[in-house]
């Protein structure tokens, strides 16, 4: 998991100064939000492979949601 976070930090260290230098504040905000979400998601997925966490399969929830939506239509 440390390798994934290290890679994400390296990419952020390369990308963020460029956005700051170009004064692209909205892009920096969007990048930060998506980067944080990607980091959390990657950590959760790696945690399931390691065995530390038990994350339910999102596909099952999507199937249930769209099945219920289909029945309502």
Order of alpha helices (4+ residues) and beta strands (2+ residues): alpha-alpha-alpha
